[in-house]
Amino acid sequence: MSLSQMPSMIVSFHEGWDDLIKLHPSISRIFALVVLPLSLLPPAMIYWAGGNYGDVFVPGVSPERWHSAAGIFFLAELLTVPLMAWLMHLASRANNVAADYRECFTLAAIAPIPLWLSSLVLFVPNLVVVILVGGLALLCSLGLTYRGVYALLHMHEDVRALQMATVITGAGLLVWLLLMQIVLIH
């Protein structure tokens, strides 16, 4: 699986997902090759944008506060992926789905990729553009979650897959809002 397959994975139950299933990557490999490098993007962008034109996003916040928020955000991101995997694993067991923690971790690492990549929009000092791109990234992440539940967690009943994806997405949105609060409150 590569980032070039990501658009197909958002709309397909098989393209990209089948390759990922065949690879059967370990948790440590997924963490090292996906989670760690991509979760560096948002804090780096928060650090850079906050230091250069943070007043566009939140007036009156000093660059130093943006920089410390970026570090806290990075640590929170690294904790969020295993937390989401654990929640997915609980939801799987509650729905009598035979998904192991590794499969849940894989989905928890794949689903936020559009959100991580969307942080690059912080190069544009325009709050409206940032919100629009963030919203689009969130929709793409939702598509990945639904398709991933179907493919990685082996739920081949559309209604049950949608139900489980909705529960996972709800929990993910709560975590995402908490992450945003870390940036805005700090």
Secondary structure, DSSP 8 states (H G I E B T S, - for coil): --GGGHHHHHH-SSTTHHHHHHH---HHHHIIIIIHHHHHHHHHHHHHHHHHHGGGTSTT--HHHHHHHHHHHHHHHHHHHHHHHHHHHHHHHHTT----HHHHHHHHHHTTHHHHHHGGGGGS--HHHHHHHHHHHHHHHHHHHHHHHHHTS----HHHHHHHHHHHHHHHHHHHHHHHHHHHH-
